Amino acid sequence: MDTLMLFFENNIEQVECVNCHYRMSEPKAQGGGSQRQFDQVIGVFKPDNDA
């Protein structure tokens, strides 16, 4: 399983793989994602540890 680290560097959001140090970034001008006026959490995923 991969572990990702999310952080800001020079006001740019960065995502880095902790294992291989591969980095991805997206300047704020490009980003946006899905921002809606009334975003809410509709559920929380809790995996079973039985497997």
Buried (B, 14 or more C-beta within 10 A) or exposed (E): EEEEEEEEEEEBBBEBEEEEEEEEBEEEEEEEEEEEEEEEEEEEEEEEEEE
